[in-house]
Structure formats: structure tokens, C-alpha cells
Amino acid sequence: MDFEHSERARGYIERVRRFIDEKVRPAEATYEAQLVGSSDFRQWRIPEVVEELKAAAKADGLWNLFLPDAELGAGLDNRDYAPLAELMGASPIAPEVFNCNAPDTGNAEVLHQFGSDAQKQQWLMPLLDGEIRSGFAMTEPDVASSDATNMEATCKVVGDEVVINGRKWWTSGVGDPRCKFLIFMGVTDPDAGRHERHSMVIVPIDAEGLTVERMVPVFGNLDEPHGHAEIRFEDVRVPAENIIGGPGRGFEIAQGRLGPGRIHHCMRAIGMAEVAFERMCRRAMSRIAFGKPLANLGGNRGVIADSRIAIDMARLLTLNAAFLLDVHGLAGAISAVSAIKIVAPNMLQQVTDAAIQIHGGQGVADETLARLMATARVLRIADGPDEVHQGVVARIELAAYK
């Protein structure tokens, strides 16, 4: 295992850190102030400051850092991009500033790897230019979507068209007024093999029969200006050439999408945990109770030590998964990728909970800590719940004992 970042990556780490410290963090309050603050997502607007920061990041060459293609992105592998994702995770707006925000990164990777030339020209290039945004429509409200083979929504090929029907939710990014298309996953051939029934299809957001019913709240927060939509598809028709990679390849494409995406999620979670940890330590040293700093009361030193150890273990495990993914591909990294998807969100939840506790009443009123706790809890479900990933790790381990 080689965790050494390349010289090129070390240069990016320093540049990204400096850009975040000097330009992104000072703009976070302005970003919040420029939000509309409406419960009606149709009124949402993009804060001007984020577009200004995007232009600055692009001018500095800090753009599409997630994409391993050296012509369209930074050309970094998973190991070298991982520390950049951690740095971005420390700010709620940094991923978008560098055009490295989900779900656009995953959609861009899908189109880059599997899209036709026409699909790349129409959808991928504007996405990589930061001109538009996108959504990924997979999870359904009426079935247990932790097993994606339960999917009921359909995308049937009829002549030279694809006819789409069904309901999706947790389609992130749809509230963004710049969202122009979705990648929809549904059943094309119910009689095919279990993992050959599904296809991925590009669906313009303004397609006839597509209705965005609402933004689904996360612990009461609608996540303006991006949101997580519940969508109804009723006889939505798109050209057959909108199928990505051809019919029946949905699961194959999904696996290619989720490997790097989980590395990104977990490293961002580690960056968030560092934010919670710093706040906890500052509070522990500055707050006096019973004549002593909180750091010297009860078991707080143990809590702080355990939090540091948990963060560092999660980071090393994630870097190991990135290494395996780079060297052996997804087939050789499945267990490691599932392991980090369990460990990193649970670690973030643990560290954030400790930070809240050491803040006392202020902790539950702190917007940053509330955001981190909500993110941690959601990540334990998103991209597969803990139990599914535990099953993957156990299955691979037990195979040696058959």
C-alpha cells in the first residue's frame, strides 16, 4: 500500500487549501445571506457569490479536480484526489466552487465513461463547464431501494423512443434552477437477468410528463438552493439515443459510478469531522466550568482522544480503498469501499455528537454542528445503508470459509 501523494497532487493540496482559506470560507456567510429563504423551490436562486468563486477557481486551474482525464479535469487518480475531497468537505460550498459537487461528479463520470459523442457534447461539456447542473433519479418511495433490483419505474424502448413511467425521490439537485437533466435508472426488460433488466437514460428536466412534486426535507431542512426532489414520470418520451451505453447496462454503469463516488463521500465526511473536532477542542479549552476548562473535566480528554483516533483511522481506511480502486479496479476494492461507507459516516456522527455534547445547550443550537449531524445521519443511508455494506463485507469474508 502506497499512501504517498504525487508531487502534482501535493501542489493541488496546497493550492486548494489556500483558495478555501482565503476565498471560500470568508464568503460562506455571504452565500447564506444571498439565499432566498423560501419554502417554494420554484423561487430559489443561486447566490451570486458562488458564481464569482467558481470563476475564480476556474481561472486558477482548480476546476473539475475529480475527473481523472487530464484534458477535461485534473488527471488525478483516486489516491491523489482524496485529500482534495477532504479539504472541500470542510466547507458547505467548496465542492460546488471547484465543480466537484455531487451528484454532478457521478453523472459526469458516467457520461465520460459510457456516454456517446452526442451525449457528451450536449450534456457532459456544459456540466464540466459549470454552466448547468444535473440530478440522478434512482431511489423510489414505494419500494425498498436499498436493493435496487426492487426498482419498479420503467424505461421501455418503443420504436425510436424510450417511454418512462414511475416515481423517484431523493433526486438531489433538482431544486437548482440550473438543473437541466436527470440520469434516470429504470427497468427496460423485466424478463432479462436480474442485473440486465435496467437502463440509464438522460431525461431533460423540462420533458413533457415530468412533474417535480416537492423537495423532500432532511430533518426539516429543504437544502436550498439544490434540494432533494420527489418526481413523477408519466409517459415521458425521450429519443432512444438518450440511453447511456445501450439498454440493459444500468447496473454495470451504476457500479462504475459508485466506486469513486463513495471515496469522494467518505473523504468529504472526514473533512467535516475535522471541522467538528476543531470546534470541540476550542470549546474544551475555552469554556470554564467548576473552575476548570472543560478539557480537564470528566472524561472529556478521553472523548477528544477517541475522536482523533477515529478520524485518523477512517482516513487511512479510505486512502486504502482509494489505493485498491486505483490498482485493482472496483472488483478488487468492493469490500474496502463498502467498509469505508460504513466507517466514515458513523465516525462523522460520533465526532459531531461529541462536539455537540461538549457545547451543551449551545451545541444543539449551532447551525454548523446541526448540518454536520444531519449529513452524517443521511450518509448512513445514502448510497446504500450500513446494513447492505455490512452484508457485502461479510459475504466476501465468509467466502473463504466455504
C-alpha positions in Angstrom: 0.0 0.0 0.0 1.4 3.4 -1.0 -0.3 6.4 0.6 2.2 8.9 -0.7 0.6 11.6 -2.8 2.3 12.5 -6.0 4.2 15.8 -6.3 1.5 17.1 -8.6 -1.2 16.2 -6.0 0.8 17.9 -3.2 0.8 21.1 -5.3 -3.0 20.8 -5.7 -3.4 20.2 -1.9 -1.6 23.4 -1.1 -3.4 25.5 -3.8 -6.9 24.2 -2.8 -6.2 24.7 0.9 -5.1 28.3 0.3 -8.1 29.0 -2.0 -10.6 27.7 0.6 -8.9 29.6 3.4 -8.6 32.9 1.6 -11.7 33.0 -0.6 -14.3 30.3 0.2 -14.6 30.4 4.0 -14.8 34.3 4.1 -17.7 34.0 1.5 -19.8 31.4 3.4 -21.8 34.0 5.3 -22.4 36.0 2.2 -23.7 32.8 0.5 -26.1 32.1 3.3 -27.3 35.8 3.2 -28.0 35.6 -0.5 -30.3 32.6 -0.3 -33.9 33.3 -0.9 -35.1 31.6 2.2 -38.4 30.3 0.6 -40.1 27.0 1.2 -41.2 27.2 -2.5 -38.3 25.8 -4.5 -39.5 27.5 -7.6 -38.4 30.8 -6.1 -34.9 29.6 -5.4 -32.0 31.5 -6.9 -28.2 30.8 -7.0 -26.2 33.1 -4.8 -24.1 35.4 -6.9 -21.0 34.9 -4.7 -20.8 31.2 -5.7 -20.6 32.0 -9.4 -17.9 34.6 -8.6 -16.0 31.9 -6.7 -16.4 29.4 -9.5 -15.0 31.8 -12.0 -12.0 32.5 -9.7 -11.4 28.7 -9.2 -11.6 28.1 -12.9 -9.1 30.9 -13.6 -6.7 29.4 -11.0 -6.9 26.0 -12.7 -8.7 24.5 -9.7 -11.6 23.0 -11.7 -13.0 19.5 -12.3 -10.4 18.1 -9.9 -12.4 14.9 -9.6 -12.0 13.8 -13.2 -9.0 11.6 -14.0 -9.0 12.7 -17.6 -6.1 15.2 -17.9 -7.7 17.1 -20.8 -11.1 17.6 -19.2 -10.1 17.5 -15.5 -7.0 17.5 -13.3 -6.0 13.9 -14.3 -5.7 12.8 -10.6 -6.3 9.2 -9.5 -8.4 8.4 -6.5 -5.5 8.5 -4.1 -4.5 11.9 -5.2 -8.0 13.4 -5.4 -8.9 12.0 -1.9 -7.2 14.7 0.2 -8.7 17.4 -2.0 -12.2 16.0 -1.3 -11.4 16.1 2.4 -10.4 19.8 2.2 -13.7 20.5 0.3 -15.7 18.7 2.9 -14.8 21.3 5.5 -16.9 23.9 3.7 -20.6 23.5 2.7 -19.9 25.4 -0.6 -16.4 24.4 -1.6 -17.3 21.3 -3.7 -19.5 23.4 -6.0 -16.9 26.2 -6.2 -14.4 23.7 -7.7 -17.1 22.0 -9.8 -16.7 18.9 -7.7 -20.2 18.6 -6.2 -22.4 15.6 -6.2 -24.4 14.4 -8.0 -22.8 16.2 -10.9 -19.5 14.4 -10.4 -21.0 11.0 -10.6 -23.1 11.9 -13.6 -20.1 13.4 -15.4 -18.1 10.2 -14.7 -21.0 8.1 -16.2 -21.2 10.3 -19.3 -17.4 10.5 -19.6 -17.0 6.7 -19.4 -20.2 5.4 -21.1 -21.8 8.3 -23.0 -21.9 8.6 -26.8 -20.2 11.5 -28.5 -23.5 13.3 -28.9 -24.4 12.8 -25.3 -21.0 14.2 -24.2 -21.4 17.2 -26.4 -24.9 18.1 -25.4 -24.8 17.3 -21.7 -21.3 16.5 -20.4 -19.4 19.5 -21.7 -21.8 22.1 -20.2 -21.7 20.1 -16.9 -17.9 20.3 -16.9 -18.0 24.0 -17.8 -20.2 24.6 -14.7 -23.0 26.1 -16.9 -25.6 23.5 -15.9 -26.4 21.0 -13.1 -28.0 17.6 -13.1 -29.8 15.0 -10.9 -29.7 11.2 -10.5 -33.1 9.5 -10.3 -32.7 6.1 -8.8 -34.3 5.7 -5.4 -38.1 5.1 -5.3 -40.6 5.9 -2.5 -42.7 2.7 -2.9 -40.0 0.0 -2.7 -37.0 -0.8 -0.6 -34.4 0.9 -2.7 -31.5 -0.5 -0.7 -32.0 -3.4 -3.0 -32.0 -1.7 -6.4 -33.4 -4.8 -8.1 -36.7 -3.9 -6.4 -37.0 -0.9 -8.8 -40.4 -0.6 -10.3 -40.1 2.5 -12.5 -39.7 1.7 -16.2 -37.9 3.0 -19.2 -39.2 0.9 -22.1 -37.9 1.1 -25.7 -40.8 1.8 -28.1 -39.6 2.2 -31.6 -37.1 5.0 -31.7 -38.2 6.4 -28.3 -37.9 5.5 -24.6 -41.2 5.7 -22.6 -40.6 6.4 -18.9 -43.0 5.9 -16.1 -42.7 5.8 -12.3 -41.9 7.8 -9.2 -38.5 8.7 -7.8 -37.4 10.6 -4.8 -34.1 11.9 -3.2 -33.2 13.1 -6.6 -30.7 15.7 -5.4 -30.0 19.0 -7.2 -33.4 19.3 -8.9 -34.4 22.4 -7.0 -31.4 24.2 -8.5 -32.6 26.5 -11.3 -29.6 25.4 -13.4 -30.6 21.7 -13.3 -31.1 20.8 -16.9 -31.2 17.0 -17.0 -31.6 13.8 -14.9 -30.0 10.4 -15.3 -32.9 8.1 -14.8 -32.5 4.4 -13.9 -35.4 2.1 -14.5 -36.5 -1.3 -15.8 -36.2 -1.8 -19.6 -36.7 -5.6 -19.8 -38.3 -7.3 -16.8 -37.6 -10.7 -18.3 -33.9 -10.3 -18.6 -31.4 -11.4 -15.9 -31.6 -9.8 -12.5 -28.8 -7.3 -13.3 -29.5 -6.9 -17.0 -33.1 -5.5 -16.7 -32.2 -1.9 -16.1 -31.0 1.0 -18.2 -29.8 4.6 -17.6 -31.5 7.3 -19.6 -30.9 11.0 -20.0 -34.1 12.9 -19.3 -34.3 16.7 -19.8 -35.8 18.3 -16.8 -38.4 20.1 -18.9 -39.6 16.9 -20.6 -43.4 16.6 -21.0 -44.9 14.3 -18.3 -42.1 15.0 -15.8 -43.5 16.6 -12.6 -41.4 17.8 -9.7 -43.9 17.3 -6.8 -41.8 18.6 -3.9 -38.4 18.9 -2.3 -38.1 16.3 0.4 -36.9 17.8 3.8 -33.9 16.5 5.6 -34.6 16.9 9.3 -36.8 19.8 8.4 -34.3 21.5 6.0 -35.1 21.7 2.3 -31.4 22.2 1.4 -31.9 25.4 -0.6 -30.9 26.0 -3.4 -30.3 22.4 -4.5 -32.9 20.2 -2.8 -33.8 16.6 -3.0 -36.8 16.1 -5.2 -39.8 13.7 -5.4 -40.6 13.3 -9.1 -43.5 11.7 -11.1 -42.8 10.4 -14.6 -45.9 9.9 -16.7 -45.4 8.6 -20.2 -42.2 10.7 -20.5 -40.8 10.2 -24.0 -37.2 10.8 -25.0 -35.2 9.7 -28.0 -33.7 6.1 -27.8 -30.3 7.6 -28.3 -30.7 9.1 -24.7 -30.0 5.6 -23.3 -26.5 5.6 -21.9 -24.3 2.8 -23.1 -27.2 0.8 -24.5 -30.2 -1.0 -23.0 -29.7 -3.3 -20.0 -26.4 -1.8 -18.8 -27.8 0.2 -15.9 -26.3 -2.0 -13.1 -22.9 -2.2 -14.8 -22.8 1.6 -15.2 -24.0 2.1 -11.6 -21.2 0.0 -10.2 -18.7 2.1 -12.1 -20.3 5.3 -10.8 -20.5 4.3 -7.1 -16.9 3.2 -6.6 -15.2 6.6 -6.9 -18.3 8.4 -5.6 -18.1 6.6 -2.3 -14.4 7.6 -1.9 -15.5 11.2 -2.5 -18.3 11.0 0.0 -16.1 9.4 2.7 -13.2 11.9 2.3 -15.6 14.8 2.5 -17.1 13.3 5.6 -13.6 13.2 7.1 -13.2 16.9 6.3 -16.5 17.6 8.0 -15.3 15.6 11.1 -12.2 17.7 11.3 -14.5 20.8 11.5 -16.5 19.3 14.3 -13.2 18.2 16.1 -11.7 21.6 15.9 -14.9 23.2 17.4 -14.9 20.6 20.1 -11.3 21.2 21.1 -11.7 25.0 21.0 -14.7 24.7 23.2 -13.0 22.3 25.6 -10.1 24.7 26.1 -12.0 28.0 26.3 -15.1 27.1 28.4 -14.7 27.1 32.2 -17.0 25.0 34.4 -16.4 24.2 38.1 -13.3 26.3 38.0 -11.6 24.3 35.2 -11.6 24.2 31.4 -14.0 21.5 30.1 -10.9 19.6 28.7 -10.0 18.9 32.3 -13.4 17.7 33.4 -14.9 14.2 33.5 -13.8 12.0 30.6 -13.5 14.8 28.0 -9.9 14.1 27.3 -10.8 10.5 26.5 -13.6 11.7 24.2 -11.1 14.1 22.4 -8.5 11.3 22.1 -11.1 8.8 20.8 -12.3 11.3 18.3 -8.9 12.0 16.9 -8.2 8.3 16.6 -11.5 7.6 14.9 -10.9 10.4 12.3 -7.4 9.1 11.5 -8.5 5.5 11.3 -11.3 6.5 8.9 -8.8 8.5 6.7 -6.3 5.6 6.5 -9.1 3.1 5.6 -10.4 5.4 2.9 -7.0 6.0 1.4 -6.5 2.2 1.4 -9.8 1.8 -0.5 -8.7 4.5 -3.0 -5.4 2.7 -3.4 -7.1 -0.6 -4.1 -9.5 1.1 -6.5 -6.7 2.6 -8.5 -4.6 -0.5 -8.6 -7.1 -3.3 -8.9 -10.3 -1.6 -10.1 -13.7 -2.0 -8.4 -13.5 -5.8 -8.5 -10.5 -5.7 -6.2 -11.9 -3.0 -3.9 -15.5 -3.9 -3.3 -15.0 -4.9 0.3 -12.8 -1.9 1.1 -15.3 0.5 -0.5 -18.2 -1.0 1.5 -16.1 -0.8 4.7 -15.4 2.9 4.4 -19.0 3.6 3.5 -19.9 2.1 7.0 -17.0 3.7 8.9 -16.8 7.3 7.7 -20.4 8.4 8.2 -20.6 6.6 11.6 -17.3 8.3 12.6 -18.7 11.7 11.5 -21.8 11.1 13.5 -19.7 10.0 16.6 -17.4 13.0 16.4 -20.2 15.5 15.8 -22.2 14.1 18.6 -19.2 14.6 20.9 -18.8 18.1 19.7 -22.4 18.9 20.4 -22.2 17.4 23.9 -19.2 19.4 24.9 -21.0 22.6 23.7 -24.0 21.8 25.9 -27.1 23.8 25.1 -25.2 25.8 22.5 -24.4 22.6 20.7 -28.0 21.8 19.7 -28.4 25.5 18.6 -25.2 25.5 16.5 -26.1 25.5 12.8 -22.8 24.1 11.6 -22.9 21.2 14.0 -26.6 20.5 13.1 -25.7 20.4 9.4 -22.8 18.0 10.1 -25.0 15.7 12.2 -27.7 15.7 9.6 -25.2 14.9 6.9 -23.7 12.1 8.9 -27.1 10.5 9.5 -28.1 10.8 5.9 -24.9 9.3 4.6 -25.5 6.2 6.7 -28.5 5.6 4.4 -27.5 7.2 1.1 -25.6 5.1 -1.5 -26.6 2.0 0.4 -27.4 1.7 4.2 -24.9 0.4 6.7 -26.6 -3.0 6.7 -26.1 -3.5 3.0 -22.5 -2.7 3.1 -22.0 -4.9 6.2 -23.6 -7.7 4.2 -21.1 -7.2 1.3 -18.1 -7.2 3.7 -19.4 -10.3 5.5 -20.1 -12.2 2.2 -16.6 -11.6 0.9 -15.0 -12.6 4.2 -17.2 -15.8 4.7 -16.4 -16.9 1.1 -13.0 -18.0 2.3 -14.6 -20.5 4.7 -16.9 -22.3 2.4 
